[in-house]
Amino acid sequence: MAFAPYLSFDGTCAEAMRFYADLFGAADLQIMTCADAPPEVDRGATPASHVMHAQLTIDGHPLMGADAPMGMATKPAGFCVLHGAKSVEEARCLFDALAGGGRVNMPFGPTFWSPGFGMLIDRWSIPWIITVNAPPN
């Protein structure tokens, strides 16, 4: 089994995952809210609109997420979502869209290891690395 990012949100999972699905062209977005749970499931004070599970697929790889249960921390340190684009133009477009309303940590540009690389935290506090996969030598 491969590793797959599972993102945690503060009640904004549906909005973020819809944005990611549109941006990356994922046609398989699935969102299950607490309202979709059977009536016997005790969700406590968690709003019915909170996402229990969301998933989409980008280039054959899943990106998943959920809204954290009430009172639980949502932003552990030490992770980011890395996406390798096929071209500098595609990478710049993705980077700029994700950076909107967020914070750029490393502006997008060429590096010695890639023709395009940048780091940011999007408006939902998710850290991203967008890179262009350099052709093999």
FIRO-174460 format. One record per residue: x, y, z of N, C-alpha, C, O in turn; residue number from 1. Coordinates in steps of 0.02 Angstrom, whole numbers, padded with zeros to 5 digits, always signed. Each point is the difference from the previous one (the first is absolute). Layout:
BEGIN
atom nxx X nyy Y nzz Z caxx X cayy Y cazz Z cxx X cyy Y czz Z oxx X oyy Y ozz Z n NUM
...
END
This chain:
BEGIN
atom nxx +00042 nyy -00059 nzz +00000 caxx -00042 cayy +00059 cazz +00000 cxx +00044 cyy +00062 czz +00000 oxx +00050 oyy +00003 ozz +00037 n 1
atom nxx -00066 nyy +00046 nzz -00078 caxx +00038 cayy +00062 cazz -00005 cxx -00024 cyy +00050 czz +00053 oxx -00054 oyy -00007 ozz +00028 n 2
atom nxx +00095 nyy +00057 nzz -00015 caxx -00020 cayy +00055 cazz +00044 cxx -00047 cyy +00046 czz -00038 oxx +00008 oyy +00009 ozz -00060 n 3
atom nxx -00056 nyy +00020 nzz +00095 caxx -00047 cayy +00047 cazz -00031 cxx -00014 cyy +00056 czz +00051 oxx -00015 oyy -00014 ozz +00058 n 4
atom nxx +00019 nyy +00077 nzz -00080 caxx -00015 cayy +00055 cazz +00047 cxx -00072 cyy -00001 czz +00023 oxx -00046 oyy -00010 ozz -00040 n 5
atom nxx +00036 nyy +00020 nzz +00105 caxx -00067 cayy +00006 cazz +00029 cxx +00000 cyy +00066 czz +00038 oxx +00032 oyy +00005 ozz +00053 n 6
atom nxx -00066 nyy +00045 nzz -00079 caxx +00003 cayy +00067 cazz +00026 cxx -00055 cyy +00012 czz +00052 oxx -00054 oyy -00029 ozz -00004 n 7
atom nxx +00069 nyy +00071 nzz +00052 caxx -00047 cayy +00015 cazz +00054 cxx -00019 cyy +00074 czz -00003 oxx +00044 oyy +00043 ozz -00007 n 8
atom nxx -00109 nyy -00028 nzz +00011 caxx -00025 cayy +00068 cazz -00006 cxx -00042 cyy +00019 czz +00060 oxx -00023 oyy -00043 ozz +00038 n 9
atom nxx +00012 nyy +00109 nzz -00030 caxx -00042 cayy +00028 cazz +00053 cxx -00069 cyy +00019 czz -00026 oxx -00021 oyy +00057 ozz +00007 n 10
atom nxx -00014 nyy -00104 nzz -00038 caxx -00067 cayy +00015 cazz -00026 cxx +00000 cyy +00026 czz -00071 oxx -00053 oyy +00020 ozz -00025 n 11
atom nxx +00110 nyy -00020 nzz -00009 caxx +00004 cayy +00025 cazz -00068 cxx +00020 cyy -00054 czz -00051 oxx +00019 oyy +00016 ozz -00056 n 12
atom nxx -00024 nyy -00079 nzz +00076 caxx +00022 cayy -00055 cazz -00043 cxx -00037 cyy -00001 czz -00067 oxx +00032 oyy -00006 ozz -00052 n 13
atom nxx -00098 nyy +00012 nzz +00052 caxx -00038 cayy -00004 cazz -00061 cxx +00021 cyy +00055 czz -00049 oxx +00009 oyy -00013 ozz -00059 n 14
atom nxx -00002 nyy +00074 nzz +00084 caxx +00021 cayy +00056 cazz -00042 cxx +00069 cyy -00012 czz -00030 oxx +00011 oyy +00009 ozz -00059 n 15
atom nxx +00036 nyy -00030 nzz +00101 caxx +00068 cayy -00013 cazz -00023 cxx +00003 cyy -00057 czz -00051 oxx +00032 oyy +00007 ozz -00052 n 16
atom nxx -00065 nyy -00062 nzz +00067 caxx +00003 cayy -00057 cazz -00046 cxx -00034 cyy +00014 czz -00067 oxx +00022 oyy -00024 ozz -00052 n 17
atom nxx -00076 nyy +00064 nzz +00054 caxx -00031 cayy +00020 cazz -00064 cxx +00048 cyy +00043 czz -00041 oxx +00005 oyy -00007 ozz -00061 n 18
atom nxx +00031 nyy +00053 nzz +00095 caxx +00050 cayy +00041 cazz -00034 cxx +00055 cyy -00043 czz -00030 oxx +00019 oyy +00008 ozz -00058 n 19
atom nxx +00008 nyy -00055 nzz +00098 caxx +00054 cayy -00044 cazz -00024 cxx -00024 cyy -00042 czz -00060 oxx +00036 oyy -00008 ozz -00049 n 20
atom nxx -00097 nyy -00019 nzz +00053 caxx -00026 cayy -00041 cazz -00054 cxx -00005 cyy +00041 czz -00064 oxx +00018 oyy -00024 ozz -00054 n 21
atom nxx -00042 nyy +00086 nzz +00059 caxx -00005 cayy +00043 cazz -00058 cxx +00069 cyy +00019 czz -00027 oxx +00012 oyy -00004 ozz -00060 n 22
atom nxx +00032 nyy +00023 nzz +00104 caxx +00067 cayy +00022 cazz -00020 cxx +00039 cyy -00056 czz -00035 oxx +00032 oyy +00012 ozz -00051 n 23
atom nxx -00033 nyy -00072 nzz +00079 caxx +00039 cayy -00055 cazz -00026 cxx -00039 cyy -00042 czz -00051 oxx +00028 oyy -00048 ozz -00028 n 24
atom nxx -00091 nyy +00064 nzz +00015 caxx -00039 cayy -00036 cazz -00049 cxx -00021 cyy -00069 czz +00022 oxx -00006 oyy -00046 ozz -00041 n 25
atom nxx -00006 nyy +00037 nzz +00106 caxx -00023 cayy -00065 cazz +00026 cxx -00076 cyy -00005 czz -00008 oxx -00037 oyy +00042 ozz +00026 n 26
atom nxx +00015 nyy -00092 nzz -00062 caxx -00072 cayy -00009 cazz -00013 cxx -00033 cyy -00047 czz +00049 oxx -00060 oyy -00014 ozz -00006 n 27
atom nxx +00097 nyy -00012 nzz +00053 caxx -00027 cayy -00053 cazz +00044 cxx -00008 cyy +00022 czz +00073 oxx +00002 oyy -00042 ozz +00045 n 28
atom nxx -00010 nyy +00107 nzz -00032 caxx -00006 cayy +00024 cazz +00069 cxx -00058 cyy -00032 czz +00036 oxx -00056 oyy -00002 ozz -00026 n 29
atom nxx +00070 nyy -00024 nzz +00085 caxx -00052 cayy -00029 cazz +00044 cxx +00003 cyy +00037 czz +00066 oxx +00054 oyy +00010 ozz +00028 n 30
atom nxx -00111 nyy +00010 nzz -00002 caxx -00004 cayy +00035 cazz +00064 cxx -00055 cyy -00032 czz +00041 oxx -00058 oyy -00004 ozz -00022 n 31
atom nxx +00075 nyy -00019 nzz +00083 caxx -00049 cayy -00028 cazz +00046 cxx -00001 cyy +00044 czz +00062 oxx +00050 oyy +00008 ozz +00035 n 32
atom nxx -00108 nyy +00022 nzz -00021 caxx -00006 cayy +00043 cazz +00059 cxx -00029 cyy -00039 czz +00059 oxx -00023 oyy -00056 ozz -00007 n 33
atom nxx +00024 nyy +00088 nzz +00065 caxx -00030 cayy -00031 cazz +00059 cxx -00074 cyy -00012 czz -00010 oxx -00029 oyy -00046 ozz +00029 n 34
atom nxx -00003 nyy +00087 nzz -00070 caxx -00071 cayy -00009 cazz -00015 cxx -00013 cyy -00065 czz -00037 oxx -00055 oyy -00027 ozz +00002 n 35
atom nxx +00107 nyy +00000 nzz -00035 caxx -00007 cayy -00063 cazz -00037 cxx +00006 cyy -00061 czz +00046 oxx -00014 oyy -00056 ozz -00022 n 36
atom nxx +00034 nyy +00066 nzz +00084 caxx +00008 cayy -00057 cazz +00046 cxx -00068 cyy -00027 czz +00021 oxx -00049 oyy +00038 ozz +00002 n 37
atom nxx +00045 nyy -00102 nzz +00013 caxx -00063 cayy -00028 cazz +00024 cxx -00023 cyy +00034 czz +00065 oxx +00043 oyy +00025 ozz +00037 n 38
atom nxx -00107 nyy -00022 nzz -00024 caxx -00026 cayy +00035 cazz +00058 cxx +00028 cyy -00025 czz +00067 oxx +00003 oyy +00038 ozz +00048 n 39
atom nxx +00016 nyy -00101 nzz -00045 caxx +00025 cayy -00027 cazz +00064 cxx +00071 cyy +00022 czz +00015 oxx +00025 oyy -00013 ozz +00056 n 40
atom nxx +00010 nyy +00045 nzz -00102 caxx +00068 cayy +00023 cazz +00012 cxx -00002 cyy +00065 czz +00040 oxx -00030 oyy +00049 ozz -00022 n 41
atom nxx +00062 nyy -00050 nzz +00080 caxx +00002 cayy +00060 cazz +00043 cxx +00057 cyy +00044 czz -00025 oxx +00058 oyy -00018 ozz +00005 n 42
atom nxx -00075 nyy +00077 nzz -00031 caxx +00052 cayy +00046 cazz -00023 cxx +00011 cyy +00055 czz +00050 oxx +00037 oyy +00048 ozz -00015 n 43
atom nxx -00068 nyy -00052 nzz +00073 caxx +00011 cayy +00050 cazz +00052 cxx -00019 cyy +00069 czz -00024 oxx -00054 oyy +00010 ozz -00028 n 44
atom nxx +00100 nyy +00038 nzz +00039 caxx -00013 cayy +00070 cazz -00019 cxx +00024 cyy +00016 czz -00070 oxx -00002 oyy +00057 ozz -00022 n 45
atom nxx +00025 nyy -00108 nzz -00014 caxx +00025 cayy +00012 cazz -00068 cxx -00058 cyy +00018 czz -00047 oxx -00049 oyy -00037 ozz -00004 n 46
atom nxx +00055 nyy +00093 nzz -00031 caxx -00054 cayy +00021 cazz -00046 cxx -00011 cyy -00052 czz -00056 oxx +00047 oyy -00034 ozz -00020 n 47
atom nxx -00108 nyy +00030 nzz -00003 caxx -00018 cayy -00047 cazz -00053 cxx +00038 cyy +00013 czz -00064 oxx +00011 oyy -00045 ozz -00040 n 48
atom nxx +00010 nyy +00108 nzz +00029 caxx +00036 cayy +00019 cazz -00061 cxx +00074 cyy -00019 czz +00001 oxx +00033 oyy +00002 ozz -00052 n 49
atom nxx -00007 nyy -00021 nzz +00110 caxx +00071 cayy -00020 cazz +00003 cxx +00012 cyy -00063 czz -00043 oxx -00041 oyy -00046 ozz -00001 n 50
atom nxx +00098 nyy +00046 nzz -00033 caxx +00017 cayy -00055 cazz -00044 cxx +00033 cyy -00056 czz +00041 oxx +00049 oyy +00010 ozz +00034 n 51
atom nxx -00079 nyy -00070 nzz -00040 caxx +00029 cayy -00060 cazz +00032 cxx +00057 cyy -00028 czz -00043 oxx +00049 oyy -00025 ozz +00027 n 52
atom nxx -00057 nyy +00029 nzz -00093 caxx +00050 cayy -00025 cazz -00046 cxx -00011 cyy +00030 czz -00069 oxx -00057 oyy +00004 ozz -00024 n 53
atom nxx +00111 nyy +00018 nzz -00006 caxx -00001 cayy +00024 cazz -00070 cxx +00059 cyy -00029 czz -00035 oxx +00053 oyy -00011 ozz +00029 n 54
atom nxx -00062 nyy -00002 nzz -00094 caxx +00054 cayy -00031 cazz -00038 cxx -00006 cyy +00019 czz -00074 oxx -00055 oyy +00004 ozz -00027 n 55
atom nxx +00113 nyy +00006 nzz -00004 caxx +00004 cayy +00011 cazz -00072 cxx +00064 cyy -00033 czz -00024 oxx +00043 oyy -00019 ozz +00041 n 56
atom nxx -00036 nyy +00012 nzz -00106 caxx +00059 cayy -00032 cazz -00029 cxx +00032 cyy +00047 czz -00050 oxx -00034 oyy +00027 ozz -00044 n 57
atom nxx +00100 nyy -00019 nzz +00051 caxx +00039 cayy +00042 cazz -00046 cxx +00055 cyy -00045 czz -00029 oxx +00042 oyy -00025 ozz +00037 n 58
atom nxx -00043 nyy +00016 nzz -00102 caxx +00050 cayy -00041 cazz -00034 cxx +00007 cyy -00069 czz +00033 oxx +00056 oyy -00025 ozz +00008 n 59
atom nxx -00112 nyy -00005 nzz +00012 caxx +00001 cayy -00066 cazz +00029 cxx +00016 cyy -00002 czz +00074 oxx +00005 oyy -00054 ozz +00029 n 60
atom nxx +00003 nyy +00112 nzz +00003 caxx +00018 cayy +00003 cazz +00072 cxx -00056 cyy +00033 czz +00039 oxx -00024 oyy +00053 ozz -00020 n 61
atom nxx +00004 nyy -00082 nzz +00076 caxx -00054 cayy +00030 cazz +00040 cxx +00024 cyy +00058 czz +00042 oxx +00057 oyy +00001 ozz +00024 n 62
atom nxx -00100 nyy +00048 nzz -00016 caxx +00008 cayy +00054 cazz +00048 cxx -00064 cyy -00003 czz +00042 oxx -00055 oyy +00005 ozz -00027 n 63
atom nxx +00063 nyy -00013 nzz +00092 caxx -00058 cayy -00009 cazz +00044 cxx +00000 cyy +00052 czz +00055 oxx +00052 oyy +00031 ozz +00014 n 64
atom nxx -00109 nyy -00021 nzz +00017 caxx -00004 cayy +00047 cazz +00055 cxx -00065 cyy -00007 czz +00037 oxx -00046 oyy -00036 ozz -00020 n 65
atom nxx +00043 nyy +00072 nzz +00076 caxx -00060 cayy +00002 cazz +00042 cxx +00004 cyy +00061 czz +00045 oxx +00054 oyy +00028 ozz +00010 n 66
atom nxx -00111 nyy -00008 nzz +00017 caxx -00001 cayy +00051 cazz +00052 cxx +00015 cyy -00035 czz +00066 oxx -00029 oyy -00052 ozz +00015 n 67
atom nxx +00075 nyy +00080 nzz +00024 caxx +00018 cayy -00030 cazz +00064 cxx -00060 cyy +00002 czz +00047 oxx -00038 oyy +00048 ozz +00000 n 68
atom nxx +00030 nyy -00100 nzz +00040 caxx -00053 cayy +00002 cazz +00050 cxx +00009 cyy +00060 czz +00046 oxx +00056 oyy +00023 ozz +00012 n 69
atom nxx -00111 nyy +00002 nzz +00013 caxx +00001 cayy +00060 cazz +00042 cxx +00050 cyy -00008 czz +00056 oxx +00002 oyy -00051 ozz +00034 n 70
atom nxx +00040 nyy +00102 nzz -00024 caxx +00048 cayy +00001 cazz +00055 cxx +00066 cyy -00034 czz -00016 oxx +00046 oyy +00002 ozz +00042 n 71
atom nxx -00039 nyy -00032 nzz -00100 caxx +00064 cayy -00033 cazz -00017 cxx +00042 cyy +00047 czz -00042 oxx -00026 oyy +00038 ozz -00041 n 72
atom nxx +00092 nyy -00041 nzz +00051 caxx +00047 cayy +00041 cazz -00039 cxx -00002 cyy -00023 czz -00073 oxx -00008 oyy -00059 ozz -00014 n 73
atom nxx +00017 nyy +00107 nzz -00032 caxx -00004 cayy -00017 cazz -00071 cxx +00065 cyy +00012 czz -00037 oxx +00006 oyy -00023 ozz -00057 n 74
atom nxx +00043 nyy +00055 nzz +00086 caxx +00059 cayy +00018 cazz -00038 cxx +00064 cyy -00028 czz +00031 oxx +00038 oyy +00037 ozz +00032 n 75
atom nxx -00025 nyy -00101 nzz -00041 caxx +00064 cayy -00026 cazz +00025 cxx +00057 cyy +00029 czz -00040 oxx -00008 oyy +00014 ozz -00060 n 76
atom nxx +00065 nyy -00006 nzz +00091 caxx +00059 cayy +00027 cazz -00034 cxx +00035 cyy -00055 czz -00039 oxx -00007 oyy -00059 ozz +00015 n 77
atom nxx +00045 nyy +00079 nzz -00064 caxx +00045 cayy -00046 cazz -00033 cxx -00027 cyy -00037 czz -00060 oxx +00021 oyy -00057 ozz -00012 n 78
atom nxx -00067 nyy +00085 nzz -00026 caxx -00024 cayy -00034 cazz -00060 cxx -00015 cyy +00052 czz -00054 oxx -00008 oyy +00059 ozz +00015 n 79
atom nxx +00004 nyy -00081 nzz -00076 caxx -00024 cayy +00040 cazz -00055 cxx -00024 cyy -00048 czz -00054 oxx +00018 oyy -00059 ozz +00000 n 80
atom nxx -00057 nyy +00085 nzz -00046 caxx -00022 cayy -00039 cazz -00058 cxx +00044 cyy +00021 czz -00058 oxx +00003 oyy +00059 ozz -00017 n 81
atom nxx +00030 nyy -00107 nzz -00014 caxx +00043 cayy +00013 cazz -00057 cxx -00036 cyy -00020 czz -00064 oxx -00028 oyy -00055 ozz -00003 n 82
atom nxx +00029 nyy +00098 nzz -00047 caxx -00028 cayy -00017 cazz -00065 cxx +00051 cyy +00015 czz -00054 oxx +00025 oyy +00057 ozz -00004 n 83
atom nxx -00009 nyy -00106 nzz -00036 caxx +00046 cayy +00008 cazz -00056 cxx -00038 cyy +00011 czz -00064 oxx -00035 oyy -00044 ozz -00024 n 84
atom nxx +00041 nyy +00105 nzz -00003 caxx -00035 cayy +00017 cazz -00062 cxx +00042 cyy -00022 czz -00060 oxx +00059 oyy -00014 ozz +00005 n 85
atom nxx -00092 nyy +00012 nzz -00063 caxx +00033 cayy -00023 cazz -00061 cxx +00037 cyy +00056 czz -00036 oxx +00044 oyy -00014 ozz -00042 n 86
atom nxx -00060 nyy +00077 nzz +00057 caxx +00033 cayy +00056 cazz -00033 cxx +00005 cyy +00059 czz +00047 oxx -00035 oyy +00003 ozz +00051 n 87
atom nxx +00080 nyy +00044 nzz -00067 caxx +00007 cayy +00060 cazz +00040 cxx -00065 cyy +00040 czz -00002 oxx -00020 oyy +00027 ozz +00052 n 88
atom nxx -00012 nyy -00023 nzz -00109 caxx -00062 cayy +00038 cazz -00006 cxx -00055 cyy -00029 czz +00044 oxx -00035 oyy +00037 ozz +00035 n 89
atom nxx +00027 nyy -00103 nzz -00036 caxx -00050 cayy -00033 cazz +00042 cxx +00016 cyy +00012 czz +00074 oxx -00044 oyy +00016 ozz +00039 n 90
atom nxx +00107 nyy -00024 nzz -00021 caxx +00020 cayy +00008 cazz +00070 cxx -00012 cyy +00071 czz +00024 oxx -00025 oyy +00010 ozz +00055 n 91
atom nxx +00042 nyy +00039 nzz -00096 caxx -00010 cayy +00070 cazz +00020 cxx -00075 cyy +00014 czz +00009 oxx -00019 oyy +00034 ozz +00048 n 92
atom nxx -00022 nyy -00059 nzz -00092 caxx -00073 cayy +00010 cazz +00005 cxx -00026 cyy -00030 czz +00065 oxx -00039 oyy +00032 ozz +00036 n 93
atom nxx +00059 nyy -00094 nzz -00021 caxx -00021 cayy -00033 cazz +00062 cxx +00025 cyy +00039 czz +00061 oxx -00038 oyy +00011 ozz +00047 n 94
atom nxx +00101 nyy +00008 nzz -00049 caxx +00030 cayy +00037 cazz +00056 cxx -00038 cyy +00065 czz +00013 oxx -00019 oyy +00014 ozz +00057 n 95
atom nxx +00007 nyy +00024 nzz -00110 caxx -00035 cayy +00064 cazz +00008 cxx -00071 cyy -00009 czz +00027 oxx -00023 oyy +00038 ozz +00043 n 96
atom nxx -00012 nyy -00090 nzz -00067 caxx -00068 cayy -00012 cazz +00024 cxx -00001 cyy -00021 czz +00073 oxx -00042 oyy +00024 ozz +00039 n 97
atom nxx +00088 nyy -00067 nzz -00020 caxx +00004 cayy -00022 cazz +00070 cxx +00022 cyy +00057 czz +00047 oxx -00021 oyy +00002 ozz +00057 n 98
atom nxx +00063 nyy +00042 nzz -00082 caxx +00026 cayy +00055 cazz +00041 cxx -00052 cyy +00054 czz +00013 oxx +00007 oyy +00038 ozz +00048 n 99
atom nxx -00059 nyy -00034 nzz -00090 caxx -00052 cayy +00051 cazz +00009 cxx -00032 cyy -00003 czz +00069 oxx -00030 oyy -00051 ozz +00017 n 100
atom nxx +00037 nyy +00103 nzz +00021 caxx -00028 cayy +00002 cazz +00068 cxx +00043 cyy -00035 czz +00051 oxx -00017 oyy -00003 ozz +00059 n 101
atom nxx +00074 nyy -00025 nzz -00081 caxx +00045 cayy -00035 cazz +00045 cxx +00065 cyy +00038 czz +00011 oxx +00001 oyy +00062 ozz -00003 n 102
atom nxx +00053 nyy -00099 nzz +00015 caxx +00065 cayy +00031 cazz +00014 cxx +00054 cyy -00038 czz -00039 oxx +00005 oyy -00061 ozz +00004 n 103
atom nxx +00035 nyy +00098 nzz -00042 caxx +00055 cayy -00030 cazz -00037 cxx +00061 cyy -00004 czz +00045 oxx +00022 oyy +00050 ozz +00028 n 104
atom nxx +00005 nyy -00110 nzz -00020 caxx +00060 cayy -00010 cazz +00040 cxx +00064 cyy +00003 czz -00043 oxx +00051 oyy +00025 ozz +00023 n 105
atom nxx -00056 nyy -00049 nzz -00084 caxx +00055 cayy +00003 cazz -00048 cxx -00031 cyy +00014 czz -00068 oxx -00036 oyy -00042 ozz -00027 n 106
atom nxx +00049 nyy +00102 nzz -00002 caxx -00031 cayy +00016 cazz -00064 cxx +00016 cyy -00052 czz -00053 oxx +00053 oyy -00031 ozz +00000 n 107
atom nxx -00100 nyy +00022 nzz -00046 caxx +00009 cayy -00048 cazz -00054 cxx +00054 cyy +00025 czz -00048 oxx -00001 oyy +00058 ozz -00020 n 108
atom nxx +00047 nyy -00102 nzz +00002 caxx +00052 cayy +00018 cazz -00048 cxx +00047 cyy -00058 czz -00011 oxx -00007 oyy -00053 ozz +00031 n 109
atom nxx +00056 nyy +00063 nzz -00076 caxx +00048 cayy -00053 cazz -00014 cxx +00048 cyy -00010 czz +00058 oxx +00017 oyy +00047 ozz +00036 n 110
atom nxx +00005 nyy -00109 nzz -00027 caxx +00051 cayy -00018 cazz +00050 cxx +00052 cyy -00043 czz -00035 oxx -00008 oyy -00017 ozz -00059 n 111
atom nxx +00060 nyy -00001 nzz +00094 caxx +00050 cayy -00043 cazz -00031 cxx -00025 cyy -00071 czz -00010 oxx +00030 oyy -00038 ozz -00038 n 112
atom nxx -00085 nyy +00018 nzz +00072 caxx -00027 cayy -00068 cazz -00007 cxx -00064 cyy -00003 czz -00042 oxx -00022 oyy -00055 ozz -00018 n 113
atom nxx -00007 nyy +00112 nzz +00003 caxx -00064 cayy +00000 cazz -00037 cxx -00007 cyy +00065 czz -00039 oxx +00022 oyy +00053 ozz +00022 n 114
atom nxx -00054 nyy -00057 nzz -00081 caxx -00013 cayy +00062 cazz -00037 cxx -00055 cyy +00042 czz +00032 oxx -00010 oyy +00057 ozz -00020 n 115
atom nxx -00026 nyy -00084 nzz +00069 caxx -00052 cayy +00037 cazz +00036 cxx -00015 cyy -00032 czz +00067 oxx -00014 oyy -00060 ozz +00003 n 116
atom nxx +00017 nyy +00099 nzz +00050 caxx -00010 cayy -00026 cazz +00068 cxx -00024 cyy +00058 czz +00044 oxx +00025 oyy +00056 ozz -00006 n 117
atom nxx -00073 nyy -00070 nzz +00050 caxx -00022 cayy +00050 cazz +00048 cxx -00036 cyy -00032 czz +00058 oxx -00025 oyy -00056 ozz -00005 n 118
atom nxx +00023 nyy +00092 nzz +00061 caxx -00032 cayy -00025 cazz +00061 cxx -00049 cyy +00053 czz +00026 oxx +00014 oyy +00060 ozz -00002 n 119
atom nxx -00072 nyy -00083 nzz +00026 caxx -00051 cayy +00046 cazz +00024 cxx -00044 cyy -00034 czz +00052 oxx +00001 oyy -00061 ozz +00007 n 120
atom nxx -00040 nyy +00101 nzz +00027 caxx -00053 cayy -00024 cazz +00044 cxx -00065 cyy +00030 czz -00028 oxx -00006 oyy +00061 ozz -00004 n 121
atom nxx -00041 nyy -00104 nzz -00014 caxx -00061 cayy +00026 cazz -00032 cxx -00048 cyy +00032 czz +00051 oxx +00015 oyy +00000 ozz +00060 n 122
atom nxx -00070 nyy +00026 nzz -00083 caxx -00047 cayy +00036 cazz +00043 cxx -00033 cyy -00044 czz +00052 oxx -00031 oyy +00025 ozz +00047 n 123
atom nxx +00038 nyy -00092 nzz -00053 caxx -00027 cayy -00046 cazz +00050 cxx +00055 cyy -00026 czz +00046 oxx -00010 oyy -00047 ozz +00038 n 124
atom nxx +00069 nyy +00079 nzz -00039 caxx +00057 cayy -00017 cazz +00042 cxx +00034 cyy -00066 czz -00018 oxx +00033 oyy -00031 ozz +00041 n 125
atom nxx -00042 nyy +00009 nzz -00103 caxx +00032 cayy -00061 cazz -00023 cxx +00065 cyy +00020 czz -00036 oxx -00002 oyy +00039 ozz -00047 n 126
atom nxx +00059 nyy -00066 nzz +00069 caxx +00064 cayy +00015 cazz -00033 cxx +00008 cyy -00042 czz -00064 oxx -00014 oyy -00060 ozz -00001 n 127
atom nxx +00038 nyy +00092 nzz -00052 caxx +00010 cayy -00031 cazz -00064 cxx +00070 cyy +00012 czz -00026 oxx +00031 oyy +00052 ozz +00013 n 128
atom nxx -00005 nyy -00100 nzz -00051 caxx +00059 cayy +00009 cazz -00042 cxx -00023 cyy -00016 czz -00071 oxx -00027 oyy -00054 ozz -00014 n 129
atom nxx +00037 nyy +00101 nzz -00031 caxx -00015 cayy -00010 cazz -00070 cxx +00067 cyy +00000 czz -00037 oxx +00040 oyy +00046 ozz +00006 n 130
atom nxx -00029 nyy -00099 nzz -00044 caxx +00063 cayy -00007 cazz -00035 cxx -00012 cyy -00025 czz -00071 oxx -00052 oyy -00028 ozz -00016 n 131
atom nxx +00102 nyy +00038 nzz -00026 caxx -00001 cayy -00029 cazz -00067 cxx +00050 cyy -00057 czz +00001 oxx +00059 oyy +00010 ozz +00017 n 132
atom nxx -00082 nyy -00068 nzz -00035 caxx +00045 cayy -00057 cazz -00002 cxx +00051 cyy +00010 czz -00055 oxx -00017 oyy +00002 ozz -00059 n 133
atom nxx +00080 nyy +00005 nzz +00078 caxx +00054 cayy +00011 cazz -00048 cxx +00011 cyy -00063 czz -00041 oxx -00004 oyy -00055 ozz +00027 n 134
atom nxx +00017 nyy +00064 nzz -00091 caxx +00014 cayy -00060 cazz -00042 cxx +00065 cyy -00034 czz +00023 oxx +00047 oyy +00034 ozz +00021 n 135
atom nxx -00045 nyy -00100 nzz -00024 caxx +00061 cayy -00036 cazz +00020 cxx +00058 cyy +00018 czz -00046 oxx -00009 oyy +00013 ozz -00059 n 136
atom nxx +00069 nyy -00014 nzz +00087 caxx +00060 cayy +00016 cazz -00039 cxx +00021 cyy -00059 czz -00042 oxx +00050 oyy +00003 ozz -00036 n 137
END
